[in-house]
Amino acid sequence: MASRAGHERVKAILAQRCDFRPGDRIERYQVEKSLGEGAFGRVFKVKNEKGEIYALKLLKLWEVPPDIRQQLVDRFDMEFETGQIESPYLVSSIDHGFVMGNPYIVMEFCPNGDLLHWVGNTKKPDLAALGRDVLYGLKDLHRCGKVHRDLKPENVLIREEGRAVLTDFGIAGDRNKRMTERNLWGKPTQIFGTYAYMPPEQVHPDKDATVLPTTDIFSFGVMMYQLITRELPFGTLYDQNDLVNYIKNGREGRWDRSLLEDYPDGMTFNNVIEGCLIPDYRQRLASVDAVLELMPRGRDIAYKPTSHGEGMEIKNGVLLRIMQGEEYGKTYPLEKLLRDTRIITVGRKDSQTPNSLSITESQSCYISRKHCTLEIDAAGQWYIRDGQWEKDTDEGWKRSLNGTFINSSEVTPTGMAFYPGDIISIGDVKLRVEGY
């Protein structure tokens, strides 16, 4: 019998064009209306046989070259899995399937649209409360080893009660999307939408590939500045020349701080935005908690912790669980990987480079063949060092190409201790430390 993955691959290859209209059915869901369309997908308002309303996101595989369809399906699956994280600050995934070879995700329906339109249509929006909702969503993502990567107002939806929730966790690759409509403030909508929110280290991912929580923190600073001032911090983005200048200003940390003074309560966000928009991710606010400490209170709300406490207690040993990567969900019990030494070598799966722990990376090359080294001391404490011993080098120790990180802190060859709950970033792969 063929595997589920095999069935999905066949379906992806045979994807056919879908033009659904109100009244049409997508399996057991009836289309009520179209909510929007992007480069990769369409979103519909649908209802099931009980009359319950949802949003259905359809991936337009028929418009994608066959050789990259399965890669998009894999990322779409990851979006569904991320939407199943238990959090009141994330849009929930309800169901998923295929129609005519194209995958779809059914999600909760948020009737008030996205954050940009909500703020534009609200006389006195509580930006502090909305910003905290966004940060709580990021906190839950980061605790699970996820980085949103595409945080912007369009990817923040508003529930019926007016609370903000994050969406669009998976594809996040519509980086050159052009928009032609005018926004609520009568100005032409900026083009190159996602570039406006990208930190300098991610504009050229081949140079600095590792995606850290600080990526989302930079995007949050851009978003809050925009919601307060109705402008982007590093200039306009109407054409290619603007894009070059915008990226240059972002890299140099040049933005108009005085503009915050022109808006009510704008300066109460100054320290937050300053800390988020630092060009060097090593100096930027490193965690959501650090941002929250600087945020104005807004309405009296409290963070509701999600149930991610499992695996925090060490009974038998320590394991690494892949939370983001091609082998999502795979676990590596570290003590079982030890042989005659207290050392575990980690790197990209490669037939010519034997490692104690080899990570599959077939869709990119951000993990070095000899990426990092794990060590356990006599007291049972685990440490991680960037790079591996290399007898053929002058210094005797060869570092990785893209670095190793615990949470947002860069690991050096000297080493750093890690504990249950920490997130280790190796290239584009995230591993959560857990006890078992």
C-alpha positions in Angstrom: 0.0 0.0 0.0 1.3 3.4 -0.9 2.2 5.8 1.9 0.3 9.1 2.6 3.4 11.0 1.5 3.4 9.0 -1.8 -0.3 9.8 -2.4 0.4 13.5 -1.8 3.3 13.5 -4.2 1.1 12.0 -6.9 -1.7 14.5 -6.2 0.7 17.4 -6.3 2.1 16.3 -9.7 -1.5 16.0 -11.1 -2.8 19.3 -9.8 -5.6 20.8 -11.9 -6.9 24.3 -12.1 -9.6 25.2 -9.6 -12.0 28.2 -10.2 -14.4 28.0 -7.3 -17.3 30.4 -7.0 -20.0 31.0 -4.4 -22.2 27.9 -4.1 -19.5 25.5 -5.3 -18.3 22.8 -2.9 -14.8 22.0 -1.9 -15.3 18.5 -0.5 -17.6 19.0 2.5 -17.3 22.8 2.5 -19.5 25.2 0.5 -18.0 28.4 -0.8 -19.7 31.6 0.3 -17.3 34.1 -1.2 -13.7 34.8 -2.0 -11.7 36.6 0.7 -8.5 37.2 -1.2 -5.8 35.9 -3.4 -2.0 35.9 -3.4 0.8 34.5 -5.5 0.5 31.0 -4.1 -3.1 30.8 -2.7 -6.7 31.8 -2.6 -8.7 32.2 0.6 -12.5 31.6 0.7 -15.2 32.0 3.3 -16.9 28.6 3.6 -19.4 26.8 5.7 -19.7 23.1 6.6 -22.8 21.0 6.7 -23.6 22.3 10.2 -23.5 25.9 8.9 -20.3 26.7 10.8 -18.2 29.4 9.1 -14.5 29.0 8.4 -11.8 30.3 6.1 -10.4 27.9 3.6 -6.9 28.5 2.1 -6.3 26.7 -1.2 -2.7 26.4 -2.6 -2.7 27.1 -6.3 -0.4 24.2 -7.3 -1.5 24.3 -11.0 0.3 27.6 -11.4 3.6 26.2 -9.9 6.2 24.3 -11.9 5.9 20.5 -11.1 9.5 20.2 -9.8 8.8 22.5 -6.8 5.2 21.5 -6.1 6.1 18.9 -3.4 8.3 21.4 -1.6 5.3 23.8 -1.4 3.0 21.0 -0.2 5.5 20.2 2.5 5.6 23.9 3.6 1.8 24.0 3.5 1.7 20.9 5.8 3.9 22.8 8.1 1.5 25.7 8.2 -1.3 23.4 9.1 0.8 21.9 11.9 1.7 25.3 13.2 -1.9 26.3 13.3 -2.5 23.3 15.7 -0.4 24.8 18.4 -2.7 25.5 21.3 -2.6 29.3 21.7 -5.3 31.9 21.9 -3.0 34.2 19.9 -2.7 32.1 16.7 -5.3 31.3 14.1 -6.4 27.7 14.6 -6.1 25.0 11.9 -9.3 22.9 11.7 -9.0 20.6 8.8 -6.9 19.9 5.6 -7.1 17.9 2.5 -6.8 17.9 -1.3 -9.1 19.0 -4.1 -8.2 18.3 -7.7 -4.6 17.7 -6.6 -4.4 21.0 -4.8 -4.0 21.1 -1.0 -6.2 23.2 1.3 -6.3 24.2 4.9 -9.5 25.0 6.8 -9.0 27.6 9.5 -11.0 29.6 12.0 -12.7 32.6 10.4 -11.8 36.1 11.8 -14.7 38.4 10.7 -12.9 41.8 11.3 -10.2 41.5 8.6 -6.6 42.3 9.1 -4.8 44.6 11.5 -4.2 47.4 9.0 -7.9 47.7 8.1 -9.0 47.3 11.7 -6.7 50.2 12.9 -7.7 52.3 9.9 -11.4 51.9 10.6 -11.2 52.3 14.4 -11.4 55.8 15.9 -9.1 55.1 18.9 -7.5 51.7 18.4 -5.6 50.4 21.5 -2.3 49.8 19.7 -0.6 48.7 23.0 -3.2 45.9 23.5 -3.1 44.9 19.9 0.7 44.9 19.9 0.7 42.7 23.0 -1.6 40.2 21.4 0.9 40.0 18.5 3.8 39.5 20.9 2.0 36.8 22.8 1.4 35.0 19.5 5.1 35.3 18.6 6.0 34.1 22.1 4.0 30.9 21.6 5.6 30.4 18.1 9.1 30.9 19.4 8.6 28.5 22.3 7.7 25.8 19.8 10.8 26.5 17.7 8.9 28.4 15.0 9.8 31.8 13.5 6.9 33.5 11.6 9.3 35.1 9.0 6.5 37.1 7.4 5.1 39.3 10.2 3.2 42.3 8.8 -0.3 43.8 9.4 -1.9 41.7 6.6 -0.9 38.6 8.5 -2.5 39.7 11.8 -6.3 39.1 11.8 -8.9 40.4 14.3 -11.3 38.1 16.0 -14.9 39.0 16.6 -14.1 40.4 20.1 -11.3 42.6 18.7 -8.3 40.5 19.7 -5.4 40.2 17.3 -4.2 36.7 16.2 -1.4 35.7 13.9 -1.9 33.8 10.7 0.0 32.7 7.5 2.7 30.6 9.1 3.8 28.5 6.3 4.4 29.7 2.7 5.7 33.2 3.7 7.5 33.3 0.4 5.5 35.9 -1.4 8.4 38.3 -1.1 8.0 40.2 -4.3 4.2 40.6 -4.3 3.1 43.8 -6.0 -0.1 45.5 -4.8 -1.9 48.1 -6.8 -4.9 49.1 -4.6 -4.9 52.2 -2.4 -4.9 51.8 1.3 -7.3 53.3 3.9 -5.3 56.5 4.3 -5.5 57.4 0.6 -1.9 56.6 -0.3 -0.8 54.0 -2.9 -0.2 50.7 -1.2 3.5 50.0 -1.0 5.0 47.5 -3.4 7.4 44.8 -2.4 5.2 44.3 0.7 7.3 41.8 2.6 10.6 43.6 2.0 9.3 46.4 4.1 9.4 44.3 7.2 12.5 42.2 6.6 15.5 42.7 8.8 18.9 43.4 7.1 20.3 40.0 7.8 17.4 38.4 5.9 17.4 40.6 2.8 20.2 38.4 1.4 19.5 35.0 2.9 22.4 33.3 1.1 24.7 35.5 3.2 23.1 35.1 6.6 20.7 32.2 6.3 19.8 31.4 10.0 16.3 32.7 10.9 16.1 33.7 14.6 13.3 35.1 16.8 15.1 38.5 16.2 13.7 38.3 12.7 10.2 38.6 13.9 11.2 41.2 16.5 12.5 43.5 13.7 9.3 43.0 11.7 7.3 43.9 14.8 9.1 47.2 15.2 8.4 48.1 11.5 4.7 47.1 11.9 4.2 49.2 15.1 5.9 52.2 13.5 3.6 51.9 10.5 0.5 51.6 12.6 1.3 54.7 14.6 2.6 57.0 11.8 0.9 55.6 8.7 4.4 55.5 7.2 7.1 52.9 6.8 10.2 53.6 8.9 12.9 53.5 6.2 11.2 55.5 3.5 8.7 54.9 0.7 8.5 51.7 -1.5 7.0 52.6 -4.8 9.6 51.4 -7.2 12.9 49.6 -7.5 15.0 52.7 -6.6 13.0 53.1 -3.4 13.7 49.5 -2.6 17.4 50.0 -2.8 17.3 53.1 -0.6 14.9 51.4 1.9 17.2 48.4 2.3 20.2 50.8 2.7 18.4 52.9 5.4 17.4 49.7 7.2 20.9 48.4 7.2 22.2 51.7 8.5 19.5 52.1 11.1 18.2 55.4 9.6 14.6 56.1 10.3 12.5 59.2 11.2 12.2 59.2 15.0 10.7 62.6 15.2 7.6 61.4 13.3 6.4 59.5 16.4 6.0 62.9 18.2 3.3 63.9 15.8 0.9 61.2 16.9 -0.9 60.6 20.2 1.1 58.3 22.5 3.6 57.8 19.7 6.6 58.4 22.0 5.4 55.8 24.4 6.5 53.3 21.8 9.8 54.9 21.1 12.0 52.6 23.2 10.2 49.5 21.8 10.7 50.6 18.2 14.3 51.6 18.9 15.1 48.2 20.4 13.4 46.3 17.6 14.9 48.2 14.6 18.6 47.8 15.6 20.2 46.6 12.3 22.6 44.2 14.0 20.6 41.2 15.2 23.2 40.6 17.9 22.4 44.0 19.4 18.6 43.9 18.8 16.1 43.0 21.5 16.7 39.3 21.6 13.3 37.9 22.9 9.6 38.7 23.0 9.9 39.0 26.8 12.5 41.8 26.3 10.1 43.7 24.0 7.1 43.2 26.4 9.1 44.8 29.2 9.2 48.0 27.1 5.6 47.9 25.8 2.9 50.3 27.1 0.3 48.4 29.0 -2.9 49.1 27.0 -6.0 47.5 28.2 -5.5 45.2 31.2 -4.8 41.9 29.7 -2.5 39.1 30.8 -0.6 36.5 28.8 -2.2 33.1 29.0 0.5 30.6 28.9 0.0 27.7 26.5 0.5 24.0 27.4 4.1 23.7 26.2 5.5 22.5 29.5 5.7 18.9 28.4 9.3 17.6 28.1 10.7 20.2 30.5 11.5 17.7 33.3 14.5 15.4 32.9 13.9 11.8 34.1 15.9 9.6 31.9 17.8 12.0 29.6 17.7 14.8 27.1 16.5 14.7 23.5 16.3 17.1 20.6 13.0 17.4 18.7 12.9 18.9 15.2 10.3 21.7 15.3 11.1 23.3 11.9 12.8 21.4 9.1 12.3 18.6 6.6 12.2 16.0 9.4 9.6 17.8 11.5 8.8 15.9 14.6 11.8 13.6 14.6 13.5 13.1 17.9 17.2 12.4 18.9 17.7 11.1 22.4 21.2 12.4 23.1 22.4 9.8 25.6 21.6 7.0 23.1 23.9 8.7 20.5 26.9 8.6 22.7 29.4 5.9 21.9 32.9 5.7 23.5 33.2 9.5 24.1 31.1 12.2 25.6 30.9 14.0 22.3 28.2 14.0 19.5 29.0 15.6 16.2 26.2 17.2 14.3 26.0 18.2 10.6 24.2 17.9 7.3 23.4 14.4 6.2 26.2 13.5 3.8 27.7 10.2 2.8 31.2 11.5 3.0 30.9 13.1 6.4 30.0 10.7 9.2 28.3 12.5 12.1 26.7 11.1 15.2 23.6 13.1 14.4 23.0 13.8 10.7 20.2 16.2 9.7 18.4 15.9 6.4 18.5 19.1 4.3 17.7 18.4 0.7 16.0 21.7 -0.2 18.8 24.1 0.9 22.4 24.1 2.0 22.4 26.1 5.2 23.7 23.4 7.5 27.4 22.7 7.3 28.7 19.2 6.9 30.5 19.7 10.2 28.2 22.2 11.9 28.5 21.8 15.7 29.5 19.6 18.6 27.5 18.5 21.6 29.3 17.5 24.8 28.2 16.2 28.2 30.3 16.7 31.3 30.7 14.4 34.3 27.8 16.0 36.1 25.4 15.3 33.2 25.2 18.9 31.9 25.0 19.3 28.1 26.9 21.9 26.1 27.0 22.9 22.4 30.0 24.3 20.5 29.8 25.8 17.1 32.0 23.9 14.6 34.0 20.7 14.9 37.5 19.6 15.4 39.3 19.5 12.0 42.8 18.2 12.0 43.6 19.6 8.5 43.1 23.3 9.5 45.8 25.5 11.1 43.7 26.4 14.1 42.4 22.8 14.6 38.8 23.9 14.9 36.5 24.6 12.0 33.4 26.8 12.6 30.1 26.4 10.7 29.3 28.6 7.8 26.0 30.1 9.2 26.5 29.8 12.9 24.8 27.9 15.7 22.3 29.6 18.1 20.5 28.9 21.3 17.3 30.9 21.2 18.7 34.2 19.8 22.2 33.9 21.3 25.1 32.9 19.0 27.1 29.9 20.2 30.9 30.1 20.0 33.5 27.3 19.8 34.0 27.9 23.5 30.5 26.4 24.1 27.3 27.2 25.8 25.1 25.1 28.2 21.6 24.2 27.0 18.5 23.2 29.0 15.0 21.8 28.3 12.9 24.5 26.6 15.8 26.0 24.7 15.6 26.2 20.9 18.7 25.4 19.0 19.0 26.8 15.5 21.2 25.0 13.0 20.9 26.6 9.6 17.2 26.7 8.8 16.4 23.9 11.2 15.0 24.4 14.7 15.4 21.8 17.5 13.7 22.0 20.9 15.6 20.7 23.9 13.3 18.4 25.9 13.7 16.0 28.8 12.3 12.5 28.8 
